[in-house]
Amino acid sequence: MALVNDIAVWILLGLGSFFYLVGAIGLVRMPDLFTRMHAASVSETLGAGLLLLAMMLAAGWSLNAAKLAVILGILFFTGPVATHALAQAALTAGLKPQLAEDRTRKNGARAAKRGGGK
């Protein structure tokens, strides 16, 4: 039974580290503040969540696992709320998100130029 527990801990540690790595790459590669905040928020929530779950499994049923569960609950609530507050502050300050070109509007303009379309 200890082997199964250890394997689960290592899998959760690997997955948590993977999400942190993906979030770090996203912070470097993303073009604007909003997409970078999204990458950081996802990596923080999933990466830290999986790492805390791994530590809870490794600790077993103890007071340490209960403390880690409380930290996990606080992290799951405060991380997304903080990201939302930062995004709202950036929008209020006048920072506009970088959006992809609207393909439907572009296709509609082409159809209107040709005389067709709805």
Biopython code that builds the backbone (N, CA, C, O; Angstrom):
import numpy as np
from Bio.PDB.StructureBuilder import StructureBuilder

atoms = [
    (1, "MET", "N", (0.814, -1.194, 0.000)),
    (1, "MET", "CA", (0.000, 0.000, 0.000)),
    (1, "MET", "C", (0.858, 1.258, 0.000)),
    (1, "MET", "O", (0.476, 2.279, -0.572)),
    (2, "ALA", "N", (2.015, 1.179, 0.642)),
    (2, "ALA", "CA", (2.916, 2.333, 0.680)),
    (2, "ALA", "C", (3.469, 2.627, -0.710)),
    (2, "ALA", "O", (3.711, 3.784, -1.054)),
    (3, "LEU", "N", (3.668, 1.583, -1.508)),
    (3, "LEU", "CA", (4.179, 1.789, -2.861)),
    (3, "LEU", "C", (3.168, 2.544, -3.719)),
    (3, "LEU", "O", (3.543, 3.436, -4.480)),
    (4, "VAL", "N", (1.892, 2.192, -3.599)),
    (4, "VAL", "CA", (0.844, 2.880, -4.356)),
    (4, "VAL", "C", (0.770, 4.344, -3.935)),
    (4, "VAL", "O", (0.617, 5.230, -4.777)),
    (5, "ASN", "N", (0.878, 4.596, -2.631)),
    (5, "ASN", "CA", (0.858, 5.962, -2.123)),
    (5, "ASN", "C", (2.052, 6.756, -2.662)),
    (5, "ASN", "O", (1.899, 7.902, -3.083)),
    (6, "ASP", "N", (3.233, 6.145, -2.647)),
    (6, "ASP", "CA", (4.425, 6.825, -3.154)),
    (6, "ASP", "C", (4.311, 7.121, -4.645)),
    (6, "ASP", "O", (4.721, 8.188, -5.100)),
    (7, "ILE", "N", (3.760, 6.189, -5.402)),
    (7, "ILE", "CA", (3.581, 6.411, -6.844)),
    (7, "ILE", "C", (2.607, 7.558, -7.084)),
    (7, "ILE", "O", (2.841, 8.399, -7.951)),
    (8, "ALA", "N", (1.517, 7.599, -6.322)),
    (8, "ALA", "CA", (0.550, 8.693, -6.465)),
    (8, "ALA", "C", (1.184, 10.030, -6.103)),
    (8, "ALA", "O", (0.931, 11.036, -6.767)),
    (9, "VAL", "N", (2.004, 10.049, -5.057)),
    (9, "VAL", "CA", (2.694, 11.285, -4.664)),
    (9, "VAL", "C", (3.613, 11.748, -5.778)),
    (9, "VAL", "O", (3.626, 12.933, -6.110)),
    (10, "TRP", "N", (4.377, 10.845, -6.361)),
    (10, "TRP", "CA", (5.302, 11.223, -7.430)),
    (10, "TRP", "C", (4.559, 11.689, -8.676)),
    (10, "TRP", "O", (5.008, 12.614, -9.353)),
    (11, "ILE", "N", (3.438, 11.066, -8.984)),
    (11, "ILE", "CA", (2.645, 11.506, -10.143)),
    (11, "ILE", "C", (2.110, 12.918, -9.907)),
    (11, "ILE", "O", (2.178, 13.764, -10.799)),
    (12, "LEU", "N", (1.579, 13.175, -8.715)),
    (12, "LEU", "CA", (1.069, 14.513, -8.409)),
    (12, "LEU", "C", (2.189, 15.553, -8.400)),
    (12, "LEU", "O", (1.993, 16.675, -8.868)),
    (13, "LEU", "N", (3.350, 15.195, -7.878)),
    (13, "LEU", "CA", (4.490, 16.113, -7.906)),
    (13, "LEU", "C", (4.912, 16.422, -9.340)),
    (13, "LEU", "O", (5.215, 17.568, -9.671)),
    (14, "GLY", "N", (4.929, 15.403, -10.181)),
    (14, "GLY", "CA", (5.285, 15.618, -11.586)),
    (14, "GLY", "C", (4.279, 16.486, -12.313)),
    (14, "GLY", "O", (4.658, 17.376, -13.074)),
    (15, "LEU", "N", (2.991, 16.234, -12.082)),
    (15, "LEU", "CA", (1.955, 17.042, -12.731)),
    (15, "LEU", "C", (1.981, 18.487, -12.242)),
    (15, "LEU", "O", (1.831, 19.414, -13.039)),
    (16, "GLY", "N", (2.168, 18.683, -10.949)),
    (16, "GLY", "CA", (2.257, 20.039, -10.413)),
    (16, "GLY", "C", (3.444, 20.792, -10.976)),
    (16, "GLY", "O", (3.336, 21.970, -11.319)),
    (17, "SER", "N", (4.576, 20.117, -11.073)),
    (17, "SER", "CA", (5.762, 20.741, -11.662)),
    (17, "SER", "C", (5.548, 21.049, -13.135)),
    (17, "SER", "O", (6.005, 22.078, -13.632)),
    (18, "PHE", "N", (4.852, 20.156, -13.835)),
    (18, "PHE", "CA", (4.547, 20.386, -15.249)),
    (18, "PHE", "C", (3.706, 21.645, -15.424)),
    (18, "PHE", "O", (3.988, 22.457, -16.305)),
    (19, "PHE", "N", (2.675, 21.820, -14.595)),
    (19, "PHE", "CA", (1.831, 23.009, -14.717)),
    (19, "PHE", "C", (2.605, 24.281, -14.377)),
    (19, "PHE", "O", (2.376, 25.324, -14.989)),
    (20, "TYR", "N", (3.508, 24.206, -13.416)),
    (20, "TYR", "CA", (4.347, 25.374, -13.130)),
    (20, "TYR", "C", (5.257, 25.697, -14.314)),
    (20, "TYR", "O", (5.456, 26.866, -14.642)),
    (21, "LEU", "N", (5.806, 24.672, -14.954)),
    (21, "LEU", "CA", (6.661, 24.892, -16.116)),
    (21, "LEU", "C", (5.876, 25.498, -17.271)),
    (21, "LEU", "O", (6.352, 26.426, -17.925)),
    (22, "VAL", "N", (4.680, 24.982, -17.528)),
    (22, "VAL", "CA", (3.833, 25.525, -18.593)),
    (22, "VAL", "C", (3.463, 26.975, -18.286)),
    (22, "VAL", "O", (3.445, 27.809, -19.191)),
    (23, "GLY", "N", (3.171, 27.283, -17.037)),
    (23, "GLY", "CA", (2.856, 28.655, -16.655)),
    (23, "GLY", "C", (4.042, 29.586, -16.830)),
    (23, "GLY", "O", (3.873, 30.731, -17.250)),
    (24, "ALA", "N", (5.235, 29.112, -16.516)),
    (24, "ALA", "CA", (6.429, 29.939, -16.698)),
    (24, "ALA", "C", (6.685, 30.207, -18.176)),
    (24, "ALA", "O", (7.050, 31.321, -18.553)),
    (25, "ILE", "N", (6.498, 29.196, -19.007)),
    (25, "ILE", "CA", (6.649, 29.397, -20.453)),
    (25, "ILE", "C", (5.582, 30.360, -20.958)),
    (25, "ILE", "O", (5.861, 31.208, -21.805)),
    (26, "GLY", "N", (4.362, 30.233, -20.443)),
    (26, "GLY", "CA", (3.292, 31.140, -20.831)),
    (26, "GLY", "C", (3.582, 32.576, -20.444)),
    (26, "GLY", "O", (3.244, 33.496, -21.189)),
    (27, "LEU", "N", (4.203, 32.787, -19.289)),
    (27, "LEU", "CA", (4.557, 34.147, -18.878)),
    (27, "LEU", "C", (5.552, 34.778, -19.839)),
    (27, "LEU", "O", (5.506, 35.984, -20.081)),
    (28, "VAL", "N", (6.442, 33.976, -20.381)),
    (28, "VAL", "CA", (7.443, 34.507, -21.305)),
    (28, "VAL", "C", (6.870, 34.677, -22.706)),
    (28, "VAL", "O", (7.196, 35.648, -23.389)),
    (29, "ARG", "N", (6.028, 33.758, -23.141)),
    (29, "ARG", "CA", (5.579, 33.731, -24.532)),
    (29, "ARG", "C", (4.328, 34.554, -24.828)),
    (29, "ARG", "O", (4.131, 34.966, -25.972)),
    (30, "MET", "N", (3.490, 34.800, -23.848)),
    (30, "MET", "CA", (2.227, 35.485, -24.102)),
    (30, "MET", "C", (2.458, 36.963, -24.419)),
    (30, "MET", "O", (3.394, 37.573, -23.902)),
    (31, "PRO", "N", (1.594, 37.543, -25.279)),
    (31, "PRO", "CA", (1.867, 38.895, -25.775)),
    (31, "PRO", "C", (1.450, 40.036, -24.855)),
    (31, "PRO", "O", (2.103, 41.079, -24.868)),
    (32, "ASP", "N", (0.400, 39.892, -24.061)),
    (32, "ASP", "CA", (-0.062, 41.042, -23.284)),
    (32, "ASP", "C", (-0.321, 40.654, -21.831)),
    (32, "ASP", "O", (-0.197, 39.491, -21.446)),
    (33, "LEU", "N", (-0.681, 41.653, -21.041)),
    (33, "LEU", "CA", (-0.857, 41.469, -19.605)),
    (33, "LEU", "C", (-1.937, 40.455, -19.272)),
    (33, "LEU", "O", (-1.758, 39.633, -18.373)),
    (34, "PHE", "N", (-3.047, 40.499, -19.978)),
    (34, "PHE", "CA", (-4.185, 39.654, -19.628)),
    (34, "PHE", "C", (-3.900, 38.176, -19.886)),
    (34, "PHE", "O", (-4.267, 37.328, -19.072)),
    (35, "THR", "N", (-3.261, 37.860, -20.989)),
    (35, "THR", "CA", (-2.935, 36.457, -21.251)),
    (35, "THR", "C", (-1.821, 35.975, -20.321)),
    (35, "THR", "O", (-1.795, 34.806, -19.939)),
    (36, "ARG", "N", (-0.911, 36.865, -19.959)),
    (36, "ARG", "CA", (0.125, 36.485, -18.995)),
    (36, "ARG", "C", (-0.471, 36.228, -17.615)),
    (36, "ARG", "O", (-0.064, 35.304, -16.910)),
    (37, "MET", "N", (-1.443, 37.062, -17.241)),
    (37, "MET", "CA", (-2.113, 36.828, -15.960)),
    (37, "MET", "C", (-2.860, 35.503, -15.971)),
    (37, "MET", "O", (-2.894, 34.800, -14.961)),
    (38, "HIS", "N", (-3.455, 35.163, -17.101)),
    (38, "HIS", "CA", (-4.166, 33.889, -17.205)),
    (38, "HIS", "C", (-3.196, 32.722, -17.033)),
    (38, "HIS", "O", (-3.482, 31.774, -16.302)),
    (39, "ALA", "N", (-2.048, 32.796, -17.707)),
    (39, "ALA", "CA", (-1.054, 31.723, -17.582)),
    (39, "ALA", "C", (-0.559, 31.600, -16.145)),
    (39, "ALA", "O", (-0.402, 30.492, -15.632)),
    (40, "ALA", "N", (-0.316, 32.725, -15.501)),
    (40, "ALA", "CA", (0.163, 32.692, -14.117)),
    (40, "ALA", "C", (-0.906, 32.155, -13.175)),
    (40, "ALA", "O", (-0.597, 31.407, -12.247)),
    (41, "SER", "N", (-2.151, 32.528, -13.404)),
    (41, "SER", "CA", (-3.237, 32.082, -12.529)),
    (41, "SER", "C", (-3.473, 30.577, -12.650)),
    (41, "SER", "O", (-3.655, 29.887, -11.647)),
    (42, "VAL", "N", (-3.468, 30.085, -13.868)),
    (42, "VAL", "CA", (-3.688, 28.648, -14.069)),
    (42, "VAL", "C", (-2.541, 27.846, -13.464)),
    (42, "VAL", "O", (-2.769, 26.832, -12.804)),
    (43, "SER", "N", (-1.310, 28.297, -13.688)),
    (43, "SER", "CA", (-0.182, 27.546, -13.139)),
    (43, "SER", "C", (-0.168, 27.621, -11.617)),
    (43, "SER", "O", (0.189, 26.651, -10.949)),
    (44, "GLU", "N", (-0.555, 28.768, -11.069)),
    (44, "GLU", "CA", (-0.577, 28.900, -9.613)),
    (44, "GLU", "C", (-1.648, 28.002, -9.002)),
    (44, "GLU", "O", (-1.401, 27.329, -8.002)),
    (45, "THR", "N", (-2.827, 27.992, -9.597)),
    (45, "THR", "CA", (-3.920, 27.203, -9.032)),
    (45, "THR", "C", (-3.672, 25.706, -9.206)),
    (45, "THR", "O", (-3.745, 24.947, -8.239)),
    (46, "LEU", "N", (-3.381, 25.283, -10.425)),
    (46, "LEU", "CA", (-3.196, 23.848, -10.668)),
    (46, "LEU", "C", (-1.859, 23.343, -10.142)),
    (46, "LEU", "O", (-1.797, 22.284, -9.517)),
    (47, "GLY", "N", (-0.789, 24.093, -10.392)),
    (47, "GLY", "CA", (0.528, 23.649, -9.942)),
    (47, "GLY", "C", (0.612, 23.531, -8.434)),
    (47, "GLY", "O", (1.003, 22.493, -7.900)),
    (48, "ALA", "N", (0.238, 24.607, -7.752)),
    (48, "ALA", "CA", (0.294, 24.579, -6.288)),
    (48, "ALA", "C", (-0.722, 23.596, -5.721)),
    (48, "ALA", "O", (-0.446, 22.930, -4.723)),
    (49, "GLY", "N", (-1.888, 23.498, -6.344)),
    (49, "GLY", "CA", (-2.900, 22.561, -5.866)),
    (49, "GLY", "C", (-2.424, 21.126, -5.930)),
    (49, "GLY", "O", (-2.592, 20.366, -4.976)),
    (50, "LEU", "N", (-1.834, 20.754, -7.049)),
    (50, "LEU", "CA", (-1.343, 19.380, -7.177)),
    (50, "LEU", "C", (-0.155, 19.108, -6.254)),
    (50, "LEU", "O", (-0.037, 18.015, -5.700)),
    (51, "LEU", "N", (0.724, 20.099, -6.088)),
    (51, "LEU", "CA", (1.846, 19.908, -5.171)),
    (51, "LEU", "C", (1.364, 19.781, -3.727)),
    (51, "LEU", "O", (1.890, 18.971, -2.963)),
    (52, "LEU", "N", (0.365, 20.581, -3.356)),
    (52, "LEU", "CA", (-0.181, 20.459, -2.002)),
    (52, "LEU", "C", (-0.892, 19.121, -1.799)),
    (52, "LEU", "O", (-0.800, 18.524, -0.725)),
    (53, "LEU", "N", (-1.602, 18.647, -2.832)),
    (53, "LEU", "CA", (-2.222, 17.323, -2.726)),
    (53, "LEU", "C", (-1.169, 16.233, -2.546)),
    (53, "LEU", "O", (-1.367, 15.295, -1.775)),
    (54, "ALA", "N", (-0.055, 16.359, -3.257)),
    (54, "ALA", "CA", (1.025, 15.382, -3.103)),
    (54, "ALA", "C", (1.575, 15.410, -1.681)),
    (54, "ALA", "O", (1.839, 14.363, -1.090)),
    (55, "MET", "N", (1.746, 16.612, -1.137)),
    (55, "MET", "CA", (2.246, 16.706, 0.241)),
    (55, "MET", "C", (1.239, 16.151, 1.242)),
    (55, "MET", "O", (1.621, 15.560, 2.252)),
    (56, "MET", "N", (-0.062, 16.345, 0.955)),
    (56, "MET", "CA", (-1.088, 15.790, 1.842)),
    (56, "MET", "C", (-1.054, 14.263, 1.826)),
    (56, "MET", "O", (-1.169, 13.621, 2.870)),
    (57, "LEU", "N", (-0.896, 13.689, 0.632)),
    (57, "LEU", "CA", (-0.806, 12.227, 0.547)),
    (57, "LEU", "C", (0.439, 11.710, 1.252)),
    (57, "LEU", "O", (0.397, 10.676, 1.917)),
    (58, "ALA", "N", (1.547, 12.431, 1.105)),
    (58, "ALA", "CA", (2.789, 11.995, 1.741)),
    (58, "ALA", "C", (2.702, 12.110, 3.262)),
    (58, "ALA", "O", (3.308, 11.312, 3.977)),
    (59, "ALA", "N", (1.953, 13.099, 3.763)),
    (59, "ALA", "CA", (1.845, 13.301, 5.211)),
    (59, "ALA", "C", (0.917, 12.289, 5.863)),
    (59, "ALA", "O", (1.031, 12.024, 7.060)),
    (60, "GLY", "N", (-0.005, 11.718, 5.087)),
    (60, "GLY", "CA", (-0.966, 10.784, 5.672)),
    (60, "GLY", "C", (-2.044, 11.538, 6.438)),
    (60, "GLY", "O", (-2.163, 12.758, 6.320)),
    (61, "TRP", "N", (-2.835, 10.797, 7.232)),
    (61, "TRP", "CA", (-3.894, 11.426, 8.027)),
    (61, "TRP", "C", (-3.272, 12.003, 9.287)),
    (61, "TRP", "O", (-3.082, 11.298, 10.277)),
    (62, "SER", "N", (-2.958, 13.287, 9.241)),
    (62, "SER", "CA", (-2.332, 13.930, 10.394)),
    (62, "SER", "C", (-2.744, 15.397, 10.430)),
    (62, "SER", "O", (-3.470, 15.881, 9.562)),
    (63, "LEU", "N", (-2.264, 16.079, 11.444)),
    (63, "LEU", "CA", (-2.540, 17.504, 11.565)),
    (63, "LEU", "C", (-1.881, 18.270, 10.423)),
    (63, "LEU", "O", (-2.415, 19.278, 9.960)),
    (64, "ASN", "N", (-0.735, 17.798, 9.972)),
    (64, "ASN", "CA", (-0.063, 18.447, 8.843)),
    (64, "ASN", "C", (-0.917, 18.391, 7.580)),
    (64, "ASN", "O", (-0.990, 19.371, 6.839)),
    (65, "ALA", "N", (-1.558, 17.265, 7.332)),
    (65, "ALA", "CA", (-2.425, 17.140, 6.157)),
    (65, "ALA", "C", (-3.623, 18.072, 6.278)),
    (65, "ALA", "O", (-4.058, 18.648, 5.281)),
    (66, "ALA", "N", (-4.161, 18.227, 7.480)),
    (66, "ALA", "CA", (-5.288, 19.149, 7.675)),
    (66, "ALA", "C", (-4.862, 20.588, 7.417)),
    (66, "ALA", "O", (-5.604, 21.359, 6.808)),
    (67, "LYS", "N", (-3.676, 20.949, 7.875)),
    (67, "LYS", "CA", (-3.166, 22.303, 7.623)),
    (67, "LYS", "C", (-2.945, 22.533, 6.128)),
    (67, "LYS", "O", (-3.246, 23.609, 5.610)),
    (68, "LEU", "N", (-2.426, 21.530, 5.447)),
    (68, "LEU", "CA", (-2.229, 21.641, 4.001)),
    (68, "LEU", "C", (-3.560, 21.756, 3.272)),
    (68, "LEU", "O", (-3.656, 22.456, 2.263)),
    (69, "ALA", "N", (-4.590, 21.073, 3.773)),
    (69, "ALA", "CA", (-5.921, 21.176, 3.166)),
    (69, "ALA", "C", (-6.486, 22.582, 3.332)),
    (69, "ALA", "O", (-7.119, 23.107, 2.417)),
    (70, "VAL", "N", (-6.263, 23.192, 4.487)),
    (70, "VAL", "CA", (-6.715, 24.572, 4.697)),
    (70, "VAL", "C", (-5.977, 25.515, 3.753)),
    (70, "VAL", "O", (-6.588, 26.400, 3.154)),
    (71, "ILE", "N", (-4.677, 25.331, 3.620)),
    (71, "ILE", "CA", (-3.893, 26.159, 2.694)),
    (71, "ILE", "C", (-4.397, 25.975, 1.270)),
    (71, "ILE", "O", (-4.507, 26.944, 0.518)),
    (72, "LEU", "N", (-4.703, 24.740, 0.897)),
    (72, "LEU", "CA", (-5.217, 24.457, -0.445)),
    (72, "LEU", "C", (-6.546, 25.167, -0.684)),
    (72, "LEU", "O", (-6.753, 25.755, -1.745)),
    (73, "GLY", "N", (-7.443, 25.113, 0.293)),
    (73, "GLY", "CA", (-8.725, 25.801, 0.155)),
    (73, "GLY", "C", (-8.562, 27.303, 0.022)),
    (73, "GLY", "O", (-9.216, 27.931, -0.810)),
    (74, "ILE", "N", (-7.695, 27.880, 0.837)),
    (74, "ILE", "CA", (-7.452, 29.324, 0.750)),
    (74, "ILE", "C", (-6.857, 29.680, -0.604)),
    (74, "ILE", "O", (-7.228, 30.687, -1.205)),
    (75, "LEU", "N", (-5.939, 28.857, -1.079)),
    (75, "LEU", "CA", (-5.289, 29.125, -2.367)),
    (75, "LEU", "C", (-6.280, 29.058, -3.520)),
    (75, "LEU", "O", (-6.216, 29.871, -4.441)),
    (76, "PHE", "N", (-7.196, 28.096, -3.476)),
    (76, "PHE", "CA", (-8.176, 27.964, -4.555)),
    (76, "PHE", "C", (-9.151, 29.127, -4.596)),
    (76, "PHE", "O", (-9.704, 29.428, -5.654)),
    (77, "PHE", "N", (-9.373, 29.785, -3.472)),
    (77, "PHE", "CA", (-10.280, 30.930, -3.474)),
    (77, "PHE", "C", (-9.556, 32.243, -3.741)),
    (77, "PHE", "O", (-10.067, 33.086, -4.478)),
    (78, "THR", "N", (-8.380, 32.431, -3.159)),
    (78, "THR", "CA", (-7.715, 33.731, -3.274)),
    (78, "THR", "C", (-6.999, 33.926, -4.602)),
    (78, "THR", "O", (-6.917, 35.055, -5.087)),
    (79, "GLY", "N", (-6.480, 32.865, -5.204)),
    (79, "GLY", "CA", (-5.749, 33.006, -6.468)),
    (79, "GLY", "C", (-6.601, 33.572, -7.594)),
    (79, "GLY", "O", (-6.229, 34.593, -8.172)),
    (80, "PRO", "N", (-7.724, 32.953, -7.926)),
    (80, "PRO", "CA", (-8.575, 33.501, -8.989)),
    (80, "PRO", "C", (-9.159, 34.877, -8.655)),
    (80, "PRO", "O", (-9.328, 35.710, -9.545)),
    (81, "VAL", "N", (-9.466, 35.116, -7.381)),
    (81, "VAL", "CA", (-10.005, 36.427, -6.998)),
    (81, "VAL", "C", (-8.949, 37.513, -7.189)),
    (81, "VAL", "O", (-9.259, 38.603, -7.670)),
    (82, "ALA", "N", (-7.713, 37.223, -6.819)),
    (82, "ALA", "CA", (-6.636, 38.195, -7.003)),
    (82, "ALA", "C", (-6.382, 38.453, -8.484)),
    (82, "ALA", "O", (-6.147, 39.595, -8.880)),
    (83, "THR", "N", (-6.426, 37.419, -9.297)),
    (83, "THR", "CA", (-6.240, 37.601, -10.736)),
    (83, "THR", "C", (-7.362, 38.438, -11.326)),
    (83, "THR", "O", (-7.114, 39.302, -12.167)),
    (84, "HIS", "N", (-8.584, 38.195, -10.899)),
    (84, "HIS", "CA", (-9.717, 38.986, -11.374)),
    (84, "HIS", "C", (-9.569, 40.448, -10.950)),
    (84, "HIS", "O", (-9.852, 41.350, -11.738)),
    (85, "ALA", "N", (-9.132, 40.688, -9.721)),
    (85, "ALA", "CA", (-8.947, 42.061, -9.246)),
    (85, "ALA", "C", (-7.859, 42.772, -10.044)),
    (85, "ALA", "O", (-7.999, 43.952, -10.366)),
    (86, "LEU", "N", (-6.778, 42.068, -10.364)),
    (86, "LEU", "CA", (-5.718, 42.671, -11.182)),
    (86, "LEU", "C", (-6.209, 42.996, -12.585)),
    (86, "LEU", "O", (-5.880, 44.048, -13.134)),
    (87, "ALA", "N", (-6.993, 42.099, -13.165)),
    (87, "ALA", "CA", (-7.527, 42.352, -14.507)),
    (87, "ALA", "C", (-8.489, 43.538, -14.492)),
    (87, "ALA", "O", (-8.458, 44.369, -15.399)),
    (88, "GLN", "N", (-9.334, 43.623, -13.478)),
    (88, "GLN", "CA", (-10.254, 44.759, -13.371)),
    (88, "GLN", "C", (-9.484, 46.065, -13.193)),
    (88, "GLN", "O", (-9.854, 47.081, -13.780)),
    (89, "ALA", "N", (-8.425, 46.053, -12.398)),
    (89, "ALA", "CA", (-7.613, 47.253, -12.199)),
    (89, "ALA", "C", (-6.935, 47.671, -13.502)),
    (89, "ALA", "O", (-6.846, 48.861, -13.804)),
    (90, "ALA", "N", (-6.461, 46.697, -14.270)),
    (90, "ALA", "CA", (-5.827, 47.017, -15.551)),
    (90, "ALA", "C", (-6.843, 47.598, -16.530)),
    (90, "ALA", "O", (-6.533, 48.549, -17.247)),
    (91, "LEU", "N", (-8.044, 47.044, -16.569)),
    (91, "LEU", "CA", (-9.092, 47.585, -17.441)),
    (91, "LEU", "C", (-9.505, 48.986, -17.008)),
    (91, "LEU", "O", (-9.722, 49.856, -17.851)),
    (92, "THR", "N", (-9.613, 49.210, -15.712)),
    (92, "THR", "CA", (-9.976, 50.525, -15.197)),
    (92, "THR", "C", (-8.898, 51.556, -15.513)),
    (92, "THR", "O", (-9.206, 52.719, -15.773)),
    (93, "ALA", "N", (-7.643, 51.135, -15.492)),
    (93, "ALA", "CA", (-6.535, 52.038, -15.805)),
    (93, "ALA", "C", (-6.446, 52.344, -17.294)),
    (93, "ALA", "O", (-5.664, 53.204, -17.700)),
    (94, "GLY", "N", (-7.232, 51.656, -18.110)),
    (94, "GLY", "CA", (-7.265, 51.949, -19.537)),
    (94, "GLY", "C", (-6.467, 51.003, -20.405)),
    (94, "GLY", "O", (-6.323, 51.250, -21.603)),
    (95, "LEU", "N", (-5.947, 49.936, -19.847)),
    (95, "LEU", "CA", (-5.195, 48.968, -20.637)),
    (95, "LEU", "C", (-6.169, 48.086, -21.402)),
    (95, "LEU", "O", (-7.037, 47.452, -20.801)),
    (96, "LYS", "N", (-6.033, 48.041, -22.708)),
    (96, "LYS", "CA", (-6.941, 47.257, -23.545)),
    (96, "LYS", "C", (-6.318, 45.895, -23.841)),
    (96, "LYS", "O", (-5.118, 45.802, -24.099)),
    (97, "PRO", "N", (-7.130, 44.840, -23.804)),
    (97, "PRO", "CA", (-6.598, 43.513, -24.153)),
    (97, "PRO", "C", (-6.309, 43.417, -25.644)),
    (97, "PRO", "O", (-6.977, 44.049, -26.463)),
    (98, "GLN", "N", (-5.319, 42.629, -25.977)),
    (98, "GLN", "CA", (-4.958, 42.408, -27.368)),
    (98, "GLN", "C", (-5.852, 41.295, -27.899)),
    (98, "GLN", "O", (-5.751, 40.149, -27.461)),
    (99, "LEU", "N", (-6.733, 41.636, -28.850)),
    (99, "LEU", "CA", (-7.708, 40.673, -29.349)),
    (99, "LEU", "C", (-7.340, 40.203, -30.745)),
    (99, "LEU", "O", (-6.705, 40.927, -31.512)),
    (100, "ALA", "N", (-7.742, 38.989, -31.063)),
    (100, "ALA", "CA", (-7.561, 38.475, -32.417)),
    (100, "ALA", "C", (-8.555, 39.173, -33.335)),
    (100, "ALA", "O", (-9.586, 39.673, -32.884)),
    (101, "GLU", "N", (-8.243, 39.202, -34.609)),
    (101, "GLU", "CA", (-9.128, 39.840, -35.576)),
    (101, "GLU", "C", (-10.444, 39.073, -35.663)),
    (101, "GLU", "O", (-10.458, 37.842, -35.650)),
    (102, "ASP", "N", (-11.543, 39.809, -35.750)),
    (102, "ASP", "CA", (-12.860, 39.186, -35.819)),
    (102, "ASP", "C", (-13.079, 38.657, -37.230)),
    (102, "ASP", "O", (-13.228, 39.440, -38.168)),
    (103, "ARG", "N", (-13.099, 37.350, -37.388)),
    (103, "ARG", "CA", (-13.198, 36.748, -38.722)),
    (103, "ARG", "C", (-14.580, 36.906, -39.329)),
    (103, "ARG", "O", (-14.700, 37.043, -40.547)),
    (104, "THR", "N", (-15.618, 36.890, -38.522)),
    (104, "THR", "CA", (-16.966, 37.015, -39.088)),
    (104, "THR", "C", (-17.185, 38.402, -39.661)),
    (104, "THR", "O", (-17.793, 38.542, -40.722)),
    (105, "ARG", "N", (-16.706, 39.422, -38.982)),
    (105, "ARG", "CA", (-16.851, 40.781, -39.491)),
    (105, "ARG", "C", (-16.030, 40.949, -40.769)),
    (105, "ARG", "O", (-16.464, 41.608, -41.714)),
    (106, "LYS", "N", (-14.851, 40.351, -40.787)),
    (106, "LYS", "CA", (-13.984, 40.447, -41.960)),
    (106, "LYS", "C", (-14.629, 39.743, -43.154)),
    (106, "LYS", "O", (-14.604, 40.278, -44.263)),
    (107, "ASN", "N", (-15.200, 38.565, -42.953)),
    (107, "ASN", "CA", (-15.858, 37.841, -44.038)),
    (107, "ASN", "C", (-17.111, 38.573, -44.502)),
    (107, "ASN", "O", (-17.411, 38.577, -45.696)),
    (108, "GLY", "N", (-17.842, 39.188, -43.591)),
    (108, "GLY", "CA", (-19.029, 39.949, -43.960)),
    (108, "GLY", "C", (-18.676, 41.168, -44.795)),
    (108, "GLY", "O", (-19.423, 41.531, -45.703)),
    (109, "ALA", "N", (-17.545, 41.806, -44.499)),
    (109, "ALA", "CA", (-17.116, 42.971, -45.278)),
    (109, "ALA", "C", (-16.734, 42.547, -46.689)),
    (109, "ALA", "O", (-16.996, 43.279, -47.644)),
    (110, "ARG", "N", (-16.125, 41.388, -46.834)),
    (110, "ARG", "CA", (-15.775, 40.903, -48.174)),
    (110, "ARG", "C", (-17.029, 40.611, -48.988)),
    (110, "ARG", "O", (-17.097, 40.934, -50.174)),
    (111, "ALA", "N", (-18.021, 40.000, -48.345)),
    (111, "ALA", "CA", (-19.261, 39.680, -49.056)),
    (111, "ALA", "C", (-19.988, 40.955, -49.467)),
    (111, "ALA", "O", (-20.578, 41.004, -50.546)),
    (112, "ALA", "N", (-19.955, 41.982, -48.629)),
    (112, "ALA", "CA", (-20.622, 43.245, -48.967)),
    (112, "ALA", "C", (-19.924, 43.918, -50.142)),
    (112, "ALA", "O", (-20.584, 44.545, -50.971)),
    (113, "LYS", "N", (-18.602, 43.801, -50.227)),
    (113, "LYS", "CA", (-17.865, 44.408, -51.339)),
    (113, "LYS", "C", (-18.212, 43.723, -52.656)),
    (113, "LYS", "O", (-18.260, 44.367, -53.704)),
    (114, "ARG", "N", (-18.453, 42.415, -52.599)),
    (114, "ARG", "CA", (-18.785, 41.669, -53.809)),
    (114, "ARG", "C", (-20.253, 41.820, -54.184)),
    (114, "ARG", "O", (-20.664, 41.418, -55.272)),
    (115, "GLY", "N", (-21.035, 42.395, -53.295)),
    (115, "GLY", "CA", (-22.447, 42.564, -53.589)),
    (115, "GLY", "C", (-23.306, 41.431, -53.092)),
    (115, "GLY", "O", (-24.517, 41.440, -53.315)),
    (116, "GLY", "N", (-22.728, 40.462, -52.432)),
    (116, "GLY", "CA", (-23.502, 39.330, -51.921)),
    (116, "GLY", "C", (-23.624, 39.413, -50.424)),
    (116, "GLY", "O", (-23.371, 40.456, -49.821)),
    (117, "GLY", "N", (-24.000, 38.344, -49.846)),
    (117, "GLY", "CA", (-24.099, 38.290, -48.386)),
    (117, "GLY", "C", (-25.478, 38.666, -47.901)),
    (117, "GLY", "O", (-26.368, 38.995, -48.686)),
    (118, "LYS", "N", (-25.636, 38.612, -46.603)),
    (118, "LYS", "CA", (-26.949, 38.889, -46.002)),
    (118, "LYS", "C", (-27.022, 40.304, -45.532)),
    (118, "LYS", "O", (-28.049, 40.724, -44.998)),
]
sb = StructureBuilder()
sb.init_structure("model")
sb.init_model(0)
sb.init_chain("A")
sb.init_seg("    ")
for serial, (resi, resn, name, xyz) in enumerate(atoms, 1):
    if name == "N":
        sb.init_residue(resn, " ", resi, " ")
    sb.init_atom(name, np.array(xyz, "f"), 0.0, 1.0, " ", f" {name:<3s}", serial, name[0])
structure = sb.get_structure()
